[in-house]
Amino acid sequence: MYAWLFRHLPGPLAVQILLSLLILAGIVFVLMQFVFPWLSQYSPLNDSTLETMTSSACGRGEGTPHE
């Protein structure tokens, strides 16, 4: 597939390399801006099972091991 795309790009080798890098950058941009944020809502990796400590609990020393 990459060879097919590279063969169909116009211009000499330097222009083909530049165009293929621009196409790759465009694909990465679209993935980062639109696809991955949309997909993250369906991912279980964002679910946290840790609770945050409140400021009152931090002041009392809760959550720290006792000696």
All heavy atoms as TSV, in Angstrom:
chain	resi	resn	atom	element	x	y	z
A	1	MET	N	N	0.821	-1.177	0.000
A	1	MET	CA	C	0.000	0.000	0.000
A	1	MET	C	C	0.877	1.258	0.000
A	1	MET	O	O	0.591	2.209	-0.706
A	1	MET	CB	C	-0.920	0.003	1.215
A	1	MET	CG	C	-1.801	1.214	1.295
A	1	MET	SD	S	-2.834	1.108	2.729
A	1	MET	CE	C	-2.965	2.811	3.129
A	2	TYR	N	N	1.920	1.273	0.846
A	2	TYR	CA	C	2.791	2.443	0.891
A	2	TYR	C	C	3.531	2.621	-0.433
A	2	TYR	O	O	3.720	3.744	-0.886
A	2	TYR	CB	C	3.784	2.335	2.043
A	2	TYR	CG	C	3.102	2.233	3.378
A	2	TYR	CD1	C	3.162	1.072	4.131
A	2	TYR	CD2	C	2.394	3.311	3.884
A	2	TYR	CE1	C	2.530	0.988	5.353
A	2	TYR	CE2	C	1.762	3.238	5.105
A	2	TYR	CZ	C	1.832	2.071	5.842
A	2	TYR	OH	O	1.205	1.992	7.037
A	3	ALA	N	N	3.949	1.536	-1.035
A	3	ALA	CA	C	4.629	1.614	-2.326
A	3	ALA	C	C	3.671	2.135	-3.396
A	3	ALA	O	O	4.062	2.946	-4.242
A	3	ALA	CB	C	5.172	0.249	-2.713
A	4	TRP	N	N	2.426	1.704	-3.353
A	4	TRP	CA	C	1.435	2.189	-4.314
A	4	TRP	C	C	1.240	3.690	-4.151
A	4	TRP	O	O	1.200	4.433	-5.126
A	4	TRP	CB	C	0.114	1.456	-4.108
A	4	TRP	CG	C	-0.968	1.937	-5.028
A	4	TRP	CD1	C	-1.218	1.497	-6.289
A	4	TRP	CD2	C	-1.913	2.980	-4.764
A	4	TRP	NE1	N	-2.278	2.197	-6.823
A	4	TRP	CE2	C	-2.729	3.119	-5.898
A	4	TRP	CE3	C	-2.165	3.803	-3.676
A	4	TRP	CZ2	C	-3.751	4.028	-5.984
A	4	TRP	CZ3	C	-3.188	4.729	-3.768
A	4	TRP	CH2	C	-3.965	4.835	-4.915
A	5	LEU	N	N	1.103	4.146	-2.911
A	5	LEU	CA	C	0.927	5.572	-2.654
A	5	LEU	C	C	2.155	6.353	-3.103
A	5	LEU	O	O	2.039	7.393	-3.745
A	5	LEU	CB	C	0.668	5.808	-1.160
A	5	LEU	CG	C	0.521	7.259	-0.720
A	5	LEU	CD1	C	-0.719	7.875	-1.339
A	5	LEU	CD2	C	0.470	7.343	0.779
A	6	PHE	N	N	3.329	5.846	-2.799
A	6	PHE	CA	C	4.564	6.538	-3.153
A	6	PHE	C	C	4.737	6.629	-4.664
A	6	PHE	O	O	5.201	7.644	-5.183
A	6	PHE	CB	C	5.749	5.817	-2.513
A	6	PHE	CG	C	6.972	6.671	-2.395
A	6	PHE	CD1	C	7.055	7.652	-1.427
A	6	PHE	CD2	C	8.039	6.498	-3.252
A	6	PHE	CE1	C	8.176	8.438	-1.311
A	6	PHE	CE2	C	9.169	7.282	-3.148
A	6	PHE	CZ	C	9.238	8.266	-2.175
A	7	ARG	N	N	4.363	5.577	-5.378
A	7	ARG	CA	C	4.470	5.596	-6.837
A	7	ARG	C	C	3.510	6.592	-7.473
A	7	ARG	O	O	3.778	7.125	-8.534
A	7	ARG	CB	C	4.181	4.206	-7.411
A	7	ARG	CG	C	5.338	3.264	-7.338
A	7	ARG	CD	C	5.098	2.033	-8.203
A	7	ARG	NE	N	3.803	1.403	-7.974
A	7	ARG	CZ	C	3.580	0.396	-7.126
A	7	ARG	NH1	N	4.580	-0.093	-6.424
A	7	ARG	NH2	N	2.385	-0.117	-6.993
A	8	HIS	N	N	2.375	6.851	-6.842
A	8	HIS	CA	C	1.370	7.732	-7.419
A	8	HIS	C	C	1.541	9.196	-7.014
A	8	HIS	O	O	0.791	10.044	-7.497
A	8	HIS	CB	C	-0.034	7.239	-7.054
A	8	HIS	CG	C	-0.411	6.012	-7.812
A	8	HIS	ND1	N	-0.010	4.756	-7.439
A	8	HIS	CD2	C	-1.130	5.865	-8.949
A	8	HIS	CE1	C	-0.468	3.877	-8.293
A	8	HIS	NE2	N	-1.153	4.521	-9.233
A	9	LEU	N	N	2.481	9.498	-6.171
A	9	LEU	CA	C	2.752	10.892	-5.827
A	9	LEU	C	C	3.522	11.548	-6.964
A	9	LEU	O	O	4.417	10.942	-7.547
A	9	LEU	CB	C	3.560	10.979	-4.526
A	9	LEU	CG	C	2.826	10.586	-3.258
A	9	LEU	CD1	C	3.783	10.593	-2.079
A	9	LEU	CD2	C	1.657	11.508	-2.987
A	10	PRO	N	N	3.187	12.795	-7.275
A	10	PRO	CA	C	3.873	13.460	-8.389
A	10	PRO	C	C	5.242	14.002	-7.976
A	10	PRO	O	O	5.524	14.204	-6.803
A	10	PRO	CB	C	2.924	14.608	-8.730
A	10	PRO	CG	C	2.261	14.926	-7.437
A	10	PRO	CD	C	2.114	13.603	-6.725
A	11	GLY	N	N	6.087	14.244	-8.962
A	11	GLY	CA	C	7.355	14.919	-8.754
A	11	GLY	C	C	8.531	13.994	-8.548
A	11	GLY	O	O	8.402	12.772	-8.518
A	12	PRO	N	N	9.703	14.598	-8.372
A	12	PRO	CA	C	10.918	13.808	-8.133
A	12	PRO	C	C	10.920	13.238	-6.712
A	12	PRO	O	O	10.001	13.468	-5.917
A	12	PRO	CB	C	12.047	14.821	-8.323
A	12	PRO	CG	C	11.425	16.151	-8.144
A	12	PRO	CD	C	9.995	16.017	-8.535
A	13	LEU	N	N	11.965	12.507	-6.395
A	13	LEU	CA	C	12.044	11.794	-5.116
A	13	LEU	C	C	11.909	12.733	-3.923
A	13	LEU	O	O	11.187	12.414	-2.965
A	13	LEU	CB	C	13.364	11.019	-5.034
A	13	LEU	CG	C	13.589	10.219	-3.756
A	13	LEU	CD1	C	12.533	9.131	-3.622
A	13	LEU	CD2	C	14.987	9.616	-3.744
A	14	ALA	N	N	12.553	13.874	-3.938
A	14	ALA	CA	C	12.483	14.805	-2.804
A	14	ALA	C	C	11.055	15.299	-2.580
A	14	ALA	O	O	10.601	15.412	-1.441
A	14	ALA	CB	C	13.426	15.980	-3.039
A	15	VAL	N	N	10.347	15.581	-3.657
A	15	VAL	CA	C	8.961	16.036	-3.547
A	15	VAL	C	C	8.069	14.906	-3.051
A	15	VAL	O	O	7.173	15.122	-2.230
A	15	VAL	CB	C	8.467	16.586	-4.900
A	15	VAL	CG1	C	6.992	16.926	-4.855
A	15	VAL	CG2	C	9.281	17.792	-5.302
A	16	GLN	N	N	8.312	13.698	-3.506
A	16	GLN	CA	C	7.526	12.553	-3.044
A	16	GLN	C	C	7.722	12.320	-1.554
A	16	GLN	O	O	6.771	12.030	-0.836
A	16	GLN	CB	C	7.909	11.304	-3.829
A	16	GLN	CG	C	7.429	11.310	-5.249
A	16	GLN	CD	C	7.884	10.072	-6.000
A	16	GLN	OE1	O	8.880	9.449	-5.655
A	16	GLN	NE2	N	7.148	9.729	-7.050
A	17	ILE	N	N	8.952	12.453	-1.085
A	17	ILE	CA	C	9.220	12.278	0.343
A	17	ILE	C	C	8.521	13.364	1.145
A	17	ILE	O	O	7.891	13.091	2.175
A	17	ILE	CB	C	10.738	12.269	0.607
A	17	ILE	CG1	C	11.358	11.003	0.020
A	17	ILE	CG2	C	11.047	12.381	2.089
A	17	ILE	CD1	C	12.866	10.976	0.057
A	18	LEU	N	N	8.600	14.612	0.675
A	18	LEU	CA	C	7.940	15.716	1.361
A	18	LEU	C	C	6.428	15.527	1.390
A	18	LEU	O	O	5.786	15.718	2.435
A	18	LEU	CB	C	8.291	17.040	0.681
A	18	LEU	CG	C	7.682	18.286	1.312
A	18	LEU	CD1	C	8.201	18.481	2.722
A	18	LEU	CD2	C	7.964	19.495	0.455
A	19	LEU	N	N	5.849	15.134	0.286
A	19	LEU	CA	C	4.403	14.904	0.235
A	19	LEU	C	C	3.977	13.752	1.143
A	19	LEU	O	O	2.952	13.827	1.815
A	19	LEU	CB	C	3.956	14.635	-1.207
A	19	LEU	CG	C	3.919	15.839	-2.132
A	19	LEU	CD1	C	3.603	15.408	-3.556
A	19	LEU	CD2	C	2.921	16.856	-1.644
A	20	SER	N	N	4.761	12.679	1.172
A	20	SER	CA	C	4.402	11.561	2.036
A	20	SER	C	C	4.501	11.949	3.505
A	20	SER	O	O	3.685	11.513	4.329
A	20	SER	CB	C	5.253	10.332	1.724
A	20	SER	OG	O	6.614	10.606	1.945
A	21	LEU	N	N	5.469	12.812	3.866
A	21	LEU	CA	C	5.558	13.289	5.252
A	21	LEU	C	C	4.376	14.194	5.600
A	21	LEU	O	O	3.854	14.138	6.718
A	21	LEU	CB	C	6.876	14.025	5.471
A	21	LEU	CG	C	8.128	13.148	5.502
A	21	LEU	CD1	C	9.373	14.016	5.607
A	21	LEU	CD2	C	8.071	12.141	6.633
A	22	LEU	N	N	3.954	15.019	4.652
A	22	LEU	CA	C	2.776	15.862	4.881
A	22	LEU	C	C	1.508	15.036	5.036
A	22	LEU	O	O	0.662	15.341	5.878
A	22	LEU	CB	C	2.618	16.863	3.741
A	22	LEU	CG	C	3.628	18.001	3.707
A	22	LEU	CD1	C	3.461	18.827	2.439
A	22	LEU	CD2	C	3.490	18.869	4.930
A	23	ILE	N	N	1.372	13.994	4.252
A	23	ILE	CA	C	0.211	13.104	4.373
A	23	ILE	C	C	0.234	12.406	5.730
A	23	ILE	O	O	-0.800	12.319	6.407
A	23	ILE	CB	C	0.178	12.087	3.213
A	23	ILE	CG1	C	-0.138	12.799	1.901
A	23	ILE	CG2	C	-0.818	10.975	3.480
A	23	ILE	CD1	C	0.032	11.943	0.670
A	24	LEU	N	N	1.397	11.944	6.153
A	24	LEU	CA	C	1.522	11.291	7.458
A	24	LEU	C	C	1.182	12.257	8.588
A	24	LEU	O	O	0.469	11.895	9.528
A	24	LEU	CB	C	2.932	10.739	7.627
A	24	LEU	CG	C	3.221	10.031	8.950
A	24	LEU	CD1	C	2.375	8.780	9.073
A	24	LEU	CD2	C	4.686	9.701	9.049
A	25	ALA	N	N	1.666	13.492	8.497
A	25	ALA	CA	C	1.354	14.495	9.517
A	25	ALA	C	C	-0.140	14.792	9.546
A	25	ALA	O	O	-0.724	14.968	10.624
A	25	ALA	CB	C	2.150	15.764	9.256
A	26	GLY	N	N	-0.776	14.828	8.398
A	26	GLY	CA	C	-2.221	15.047	8.343
A	26	GLY	C	C	-3.000	13.918	8.981
A	26	GLY	O	O	-3.990	14.149	9.695
A	27	ILE	N	N	-2.562	12.695	8.748
A	27	ILE	CA	C	-3.229	11.538	9.350
A	27	ILE	C	C	-3.085	11.571	10.868
A	27	ILE	O	O	-4.054	11.350	11.606
A	27	ILE	CB	C	-2.675	10.230	8.758
A	27	ILE	CG1	C	-3.108	10.093	7.303
A	27	ILE	CG2	C	-3.116	9.021	9.562
A	27	ILE	CD1	C	-2.433	8.970	6.552
A	28	VAL	N	N	-1.884	11.878	11.351
A	28	VAL	CA	C	-1.657	11.960	12.796
A	28	VAL	C	C	-2.507	13.070	13.404
A	28	VAL	O	O	-3.106	12.902	14.470
A	28	VAL	CB	C	-0.157	12.160	13.101
A	28	VAL	CG1	C	0.076	12.532	14.546
A	28	VAL	CG2	C	0.626	10.913	12.737
A	29	PHE	N	N	-2.589	14.223	12.729
A	29	PHE	CA	C	-3.399	15.334	13.222
A	29	PHE	C	C	-4.869	14.939	13.344
A	29	PHE	O	O	-5.507	15.204	14.368
A	29	PHE	CB	C	-3.258	16.540	12.291
A	29	PHE	CG	C	-4.150	17.680	12.675
A	29	PHE	CD1	C	-3.819	18.502	13.733
A	29	PHE	CD2	C	-5.324	17.928	11.983
A	29	PHE	CE1	C	-4.647	19.552	14.100
A	29	PHE	CE2	C	-6.146	18.966	12.341
A	29	PHE	CZ	C	-5.818	19.786	13.406
A	30	VAL	N	N	-5.423	14.310	12.321
A	30	VAL	CA	C	-6.832	13.910	12.354
A	30	VAL	C	C	-7.075	12.896	13.466
A	30	VAL	O	O	-8.079	12.980	14.191
A	30	VAL	CB	C	-7.267	13.353	10.981
A	30	VAL	CG1	C	-8.611	12.658	11.056
A	30	VAL	CG2	C	-7.313	14.472	9.956
A	31	LEU	N	N	-6.153	11.951	13.645
A	31	LEU	CA	C	-6.316	10.970	14.709
A	31	LEU	C	C	-6.301	11.630	16.087
A	31	LEU	O	O	-7.137	11.328	16.941
A	31	LEU	CB	C	-5.213	9.907	14.627
A	31	LEU	CG	C	-5.353	8.887	13.508
A	31	LEU	CD1	C	-4.105	8.006	13.454
A	31	LEU	CD2	C	-6.586	8.046	13.700
A	32	MET	N	N	-5.344	12.532	16.325
A	32	MET	CA	C	-5.218	13.167	17.635
A	32	MET	C	C	-6.349	14.144	17.933
A	32	MET	O	O	-6.758	14.285	19.077
A	32	MET	CB	C	-3.878	13.912	17.738
A	32	MET	CG	C	-2.688	13.008	17.732
A	32	MET	SD	S	-2.676	11.982	19.196
A	32	MET	CE	C	-1.174	11.088	18.944
A	33	GLN	N	N	-6.873	14.822	16.937
A	33	GLN	CA	C	-7.888	15.840	17.168
A	33	GLN	C	C	-9.306	15.279	17.210
A	33	GLN	O	O	-10.145	15.804	17.953
A	33	GLN	CB	C	-7.819	16.913	16.081
A	33	GLN	CG	C	-6.600	17.773	16.174
A	33	GLN	CD	C	-6.563	18.587	17.449
A	33	GLN	OE1	O	-7.563	19.154	17.864
A	33	GLN	NE2	N	-5.409	18.619	18.069
A	34	PHE	N	N	-9.582	14.249	16.440
A	34	PHE	CA	C	-10.960	13.805	16.304
A	34	PHE	C	C	-11.193	12.351	16.716
A	34	PHE	O	O	-12.138	12.065	17.437
A	34	PHE	CB	C	-11.429	13.999	14.850
A	34	PHE	CG	C	-11.303	15.417	14.391
A	34	PHE	CD1	C	-10.335	15.782	13.484
A	34	PHE	CD2	C	-12.146	16.392	14.884
A	34	PHE	CE1	C	-10.215	17.094	13.068
A	34	PHE	CE2	C	-12.036	17.707	14.478
A	34	PHE	CZ	C	-11.058	18.061	13.564
A	35	VAL	N	N	-10.358	11.451	16.260
A	35	VAL	CA	C	-10.625	10.024	16.464
A	35	VAL	C	C	-10.343	9.605	17.907
A	35	VAL	O	O	-11.192	8.998	18.559
A	35	VAL	CB	C	-9.816	9.171	15.467
A	35	VAL	CG1	C	-10.023	7.692	15.735
A	35	VAL	CG2	C	-10.204	9.512	14.046
A	36	PHE	N	N	-9.153	9.913	18.422
A	36	PHE	CA	C	-8.799	9.459	19.762
A	36	PHE	C	C	-9.660	10.079	20.862
A	36	PHE	O	O	-10.058	9.376	21.789
A	36	PHE	CB	C	-7.319	9.677	20.038
A	36	PHE	CG	C	-6.422	8.808	19.193
A	36	PHE	CD1	C	-5.155	9.236	18.863
A	36	PHE	CD2	C	-6.828	7.570	18.727
A	36	PHE	CE1	C	-4.312	8.454	18.088
A	36	PHE	CE2	C	-6.015	6.781	17.942
A	36	PHE	CZ	C	-4.752	7.221	17.632
A	37	PRO	N	N	-9.995	11.389	20.826
A	37	PRO	CA	C	-10.903	11.913	21.855
A	37	PRO	C	C	-12.285	11.265	21.806
A	37	PRO	O	O	-12.889	11.010	22.843
A	37	PRO	CB	C	-10.989	13.408	21.537
A	37	PRO	CG	C	-9.724	13.711	20.842
A	37	PRO	CD	C	-9.405	12.483	20.041
A	38	TRP	N	N	-12.797	11.016	20.615
A	38	TRP	CA	C	-14.091	10.359	20.502
A	38	TRP	C	C	-14.009	8.925	21.037
A	38	TRP	O	O	-14.907	8.455	21.719
A	38	TRP	CB	C	-14.532	10.346	19.038
A	38	TRP	CG	C	-15.736	9.501	18.786
A	38	TRP	CD1	C	-17.031	9.827	19.025
A	38	TRP	CD2	C	-15.748	8.165	18.276
A	38	TRP	NE1	N	-17.843	8.786	18.684
A	38	TRP	CE2	C	-17.083	7.749	18.229
A	38	TRP	CE3	C	-14.759	7.295	17.857
A	38	TRP	CZ2	C	-17.449	6.497	17.769
A	38	TRP	CZ3	C	-15.123	6.047	17.405
A	38	TRP	CH2	C	-16.456	5.665	17.362
A	39	LEU	N	N	-12.901	8.246	20.749
A	39	LEU	CA	C	-12.743	6.856	21.152
A	39	LEU	C	C	-12.500	6.714	22.649
A	39	LEU	O	O	-12.837	5.699	23.241
A	39	LEU	CB	C	-11.579	6.242	20.369
A	39	LEU	CG	C	-11.416	4.739	20.365
A	39	LEU	CD1	C	-12.641	4.080	19.767
A	39	LEU	CD2	C	-10.185	4.362	19.592
A	40	SER	N	N	-11.957	7.737	23.299
A	40	SER	CA	C	-11.606	7.636	24.713
A	40	SER	C	C	-12.829	7.481	25.607
A	40	SER	O	O	-12.724	6.935	26.701
A	40	SER	CB	C	-10.796	8.850	25.150
A	40	SER	OG	O	-11.602	9.993	25.177
A	41	GLN	N	N	-13.982	7.945	25.168
A	41	GLN	CA	C	-15.181	7.787	25.989
A	41	GLN	C	C	-15.623	6.325	26.085
A	41	GLN	O	O	-16.361	5.964	26.989
A	41	GLN	CB	C	-16.309	8.652	25.456
A	41	GLN	CG	C	-16.808	8.272	24.090
A	41	GLN	CD	C	-17.859	9.221	23.585
A	41	GLN	OE1	O	-18.490	9.921	24.373
A	41	GLN	NE2	N	-18.052	9.255	22.281
A	42	TYR	N	N	-15.165	5.490	25.188
A	42	TYR	CA	C	-15.512	4.077	25.211
A	42	TYR	C	C	-14.418	3.211	25.824
A	42	TYR	O	O	-14.555	2.005	25.890
A	42	TYR	CB	C	-15.798	3.576	23.791
A	42	TYR	CG	C	-16.934	4.322	23.136
A	42	TYR	CD1	C	-16.705	5.210	22.101
A	42	TYR	CD2	C	-18.242	4.150	23.583
A	42	TYR	CE1	C	-17.738	5.914	21.516
A	42	TYR	CE2	C	-19.290	4.846	23.005
A	42	TYR	CZ	C	-19.035	5.723	21.966
A	42	TYR	OH	O	-20.058	6.409	21.400
A	43	SER	N	N	-13.334	3.829	26.246
A	43	SER	CA	C	-12.186	3.088	26.776
A	43	SER	C	C	-12.303	2.940	28.292
A	43	SER	O	O	-12.525	3.916	29.004
A	43	SER	CB	C	-10.888	3.814	26.437
A	43	SER	OG	O	-9.809	3.179	27.061
A	44	PRO	N	N	-12.113	1.728	28.823
A	44	PRO	CA	C	-12.153	1.551	30.276
A	44	PRO	C	C	-10.854	1.990	30.949
A	44	PRO	O	O	-10.765	1.979	32.167
A	44	PRO	CB	C	-12.365	0.043	30.434
A	44	PRO	CG	C	-11.721	-0.535	29.231
A	44	PRO	CD	C	-11.969	0.461	28.119
A	45	LEU	N	N	-9.843	2.404	30.185
A	45	LEU	CA	C	-8.568	2.774	30.775
A	45	LEU	C	C	-8.624	4.110	31.499
A	45	LEU	O	O	-7.751	4.414	32.297
A	45	LEU	CB	C	-7.496	2.830	29.680
A	45	LEU	CG	C	-7.268	1.515	28.937
A	45	LEU	CD1	C	-6.268	1.721	27.813
A	45	LEU	CD2	C	-6.794	0.442	29.882
A	46	ASN	N	N	-9.643	4.922	31.245
A	46	ASN	CA	C	-9.758	6.222	31.893
A	46	ASN	C	C	-10.470	6.143	33.238
A	46	ASN	O	O	-10.521	7.131	33.960
A	46	ASN	CB	C	-10.504	7.201	30.994
A	46	ASN	CG	C	-9.710	7.538	29.764
A	46	ASN	OD1	O	-8.497	7.432	29.757
A	46	ASN	ND2	N	-10.401	7.944	28.722
A	47	ASP	N	N	-11.042	5.009	33.579
A	47	ASP	CA	C	-11.755	4.866	34.843
A	47	ASP	C	C	-10.761	4.729	35.978
A	47	ASP	O	O	-9.885	3.873	35.961
A	47	ASP	CB	C	-12.676	3.646	34.813
A	47	ASP	CG	C	-13.769	3.792	33.771
A	47	ASP	OD1	O	-14.062	4.941	33.399
A	47	ASP	OD2	O	-14.311	2.768	33.344
A	48	SER	N	N	-10.916	5.568	36.980
A	48	SER	CA	C	-10.010	5.541	38.122
A	48	SER	C	C	-10.699	4.864	39.298
A	48	SER	O	O	-11.881	5.105	39.564
A	48	SER	CB	C	-9.607	6.962	38.503
A	48	SER	OG	O	-8.803	6.931	39.649
A	49	THR	N	N	-9.966	4.047	40.016
A	49	THR	CA	C	-10.522	3.386	41.192
A	49	THR	C	C	-9.955	3.974	42.474
A	49	THR	O	O	-10.302	3.538	43.555
A	49	THR	CB	C	-10.226	1.877	41.163
A	49	THR	OG1	O	-8.816	1.686	41.090
A	49	THR	CG2	C	-10.906	1.217	39.988
A	50	LEU	N	N	-9.089	4.956	42.372
A	50	LEU	CA	C	-8.519	5.599	43.540
A	50	LEU	C	C	-9.352	6.804	43.928
A	50	LEU	O	O	-9.825	7.548	43.084
A	50	LEU	CB	C	-7.081	6.049	43.258
A	50	LEU	CG	C	-6.102	4.943	42.891
A	50	LEU	CD1	C	-4.757	5.553	42.544
A	50	LEU	CD2	C	-5.957	3.969	44.036
A	51	GLU	N	N	-9.519	7.000	45.224
A	51	GLU	CA	C	-10.242	8.159	45.699
A	51	GLU	C	C	-9.260	9.252	46.058
A	51	GLU	O	O	-8.158	8.986	46.518
A	51	GLU	CB	C	-11.069	7.794	46.926
A	51	GLU	CG	C	-12.156	6.782	46.647
A	51	GLU	CD	C	-12.952	6.450	47.890
A	51	GLU	OE1	O	-12.836	7.197	48.875
A	51	GLU	OE2	O	-13.661	5.451	47.873
A	52	THR	N	N	-9.667	10.474	45.860
A	52	THR	CA	C	-8.799	11.579	46.249
A	52	THR	C	C	-9.036	11.894	47.718
A	52	THR	O	O	-10.149	11.774	48.229
A	52	THR	CB	C	-9.089	12.826	45.406
A	52	THR	OG1	O	-10.462	13.180	45.579
A	52	THR	CG2	C	-8.808	12.559	43.944
A	53	MET	N	N	-7.979	12.305	48.401
A	53	MET	CA	C	-8.101	12.659	49.806
A	53	MET	C	C	-8.572	14.104	49.910
A	53	MET	O	O	-8.107	14.973	49.207
A	53	MET	CB	C	-6.748	12.494	50.502
A	53	MET	CG	C	-6.296	11.056	50.579
A	53	MET	SD	S	-4.701	10.893	51.365
A	53	MET	CE	C	-4.997	11.561	52.961
A	54	THR	N	N	-9.499	14.356	50.829
A	54	THR	CA	C	-9.958	15.725	51.038
A	54	THR	C	C	-8.951	16.458	51.901
A	54	THR	O	O	-8.085	15.860	52.540
A	54	THR	CB	C	-11.336	15.724	51.723
A	54	THR	OG1	O	-11.209	15.081	52.993
A	54	THR	CG2	C	-12.362	14.986	50.875
A	55	SER	N	N	-9.057	17.761	51.955
A	55	SER	CA	C	-8.105	18.548	52.732
A	55	SER	C	C	-8.233	18.254	54.222
A	55	SER	O	O	-7.252	18.277	54.951
A	55	SER	CB	C	-8.297	20.035	52.456
A	55	SER	OG	O	-9.607	20.423	52.810
A	56	SER	N	N	-9.454	17.963	54.710
A	56	SER	CA	C	-9.610	17.661	56.128
A	56	SER	C	C	-8.984	16.311	56.461
A	56	SER	O	O	-8.417	16.129	57.531
A	56	SER	CB	C	-11.092	17.664	56.511
A	56	SER	OG	O	-11.778	16.669	55.787
A	57	ALA	N	N	-9.069	15.361	55.554
A	57	ALA	CA	C	-8.460	14.055	55.796
A	57	ALA	C	C	-6.949	14.159	55.770
A	57	ALA	O	O	-6.250	13.474	56.506
A	57	ALA	CB	C	-8.940	13.035	54.768
A	58	CYS	N	N	-6.412	15.040	54.942
A	58	CYS	CA	C	-4.941	15.214	54.875
A	58	CYS	C	C	-4.435	15.846	56.158
A	58	CYS	O	O	-3.354	15.516	56.629
A	58	CYS	CB	C	-4.576	16.095	53.679
A	58	CYS	SG	S	-4.853	15.319	52.093
A	59	GLY	N	N	-5.192	16.760	56.735
A	59	GLY	CA	C	-4.762	17.442	57.952
A	59	GLY	C	C	-4.732	16.518	59.170
A	59	GLY	O	O	-3.951	16.706	60.071
A	60	ARG	N	N	-5.604	15.528	59.187
A	60	ARG	CA	C	-5.658	14.597	60.317
A	60	ARG	C	C	-4.649	13.472	60.174
A	60	ARG	O	O	-4.501	12.667	61.059
A	60	ARG	CB	C	-7.063	14.006	60.433
A	60	ARG	CG	C	-8.106	15.023	60.834
A	60	ARG	CD	C	-9.405	14.350	61.231
A	60	ARG	NE	N	-9.855	13.413	60.215
A	60	ARG	CZ	C	-10.909	13.604	59.421
A	60	ARG	NH1	N	-11.577	14.724	59.495
A	60	ARG	NH2	N	-11.268	12.686	58.549
A	61	GLY	N	N	-4.001	13.397	59.051
A	61	GLY	CA	C	-3.023	12.343	58.860
A	61	GLY	C	C	-3.623	11.024	58.422
A	61	GLY	O	O	-2.990	9.987	58.509
A	62	GLU	N	N	-4.865	11.056	57.982
A	62	GLU	CA	C	-5.494	9.829	57.515
A	62	GLU	C	C	-4.864	9.394	56.201
A	62	GLU	O	O	-4.456	10.210	55.393
A	62	GLU	CB	C	-6.986	10.019	57.320
A	62	GLU	CG	C	-7.728	10.248	58.608
A	62	GLU	CD	C	-9.208	10.457	58.361
A	62	GLU	OE1	O	-9.640	10.346	57.201
A	62	GLU	OE2	O	-9.910	10.731	59.327
A	63	GLY	N	N	-4.785	8.126	56.009
A	63	GLY	CA	C	-4.227	7.598	54.791
A	63	GLY	C	C	-2.743	7.382	54.863
A	63	GLY	O	O	-2.137	6.929	53.927
A	64	THR	N	N	-2.135	7.706	55.988
A	64	THR	CA	C	-0.705	7.465	56.162
A	64	THR	C	C	-0.512	6.315	57.116
A	64	THR	O	O	-1.307	6.113	58.053
A	64	THR	CB	C	0.017	8.713	56.722
A	64	THR	OG1	O	-0.573	9.064	57.974
A	64	THR	CG2	C	-0.107	9.878	55.749
A	65	PRO	N	N	0.511	5.503	56.948
A	65	PRO	CA	C	0.726	4.369	57.841
A	65	PRO	C	C	1.149	4.842	59.236
A	65	PRO	O	O	1.839	5.836	59.396
A	65	PRO	CB	C	1.853	3.583	57.168
A	65	PRO	CG	C	2.495	4.534	56.224
A	65	PRO	CD	C	1.481	5.560	55.871
A	66	HIS	N	N	0.668	4.126	60.237
A	66	HIS	CA	C	1.021	4.435	61.634
A	66	HIS	C	C	2.219	3.615	62.044
A	66	HIS	O	O	2.361	2.467	61.682
A	66	HIS	CB	C	-0.156	4.129	62.569
A	66	HIS	CG	C	-1.376	4.955	62.251
A	66	HIS	ND1	N	-1.448	6.298	62.530
A	66	HIS	CD2	C	-2.540	4.630	61.649
A	66	HIS	CE1	C	-2.619	6.753	62.144
A	66	HIS	NE2	N	-3.303	5.755	61.598
A	67	GLU	N	N	3.071	4.220	62.847
A	67	GLU	CA	C	4.266	3.503	63.299
A	67	GLU	C	C	4.025	2.827	64.618
A	67	GLU	O	O	3.327	3.186	65.445
A	67	GLU	CB	C	5.436	4.488	63.436
A	67	GLU	CG	C	5.820	5.031	62.093
A	67	GLU	CD	C	6.970	6.017	62.234
A	67	GLU	OE1	O	7.632	6.051	63.274
A	67	GLU	OE2	O	7.210	6.753	61.292
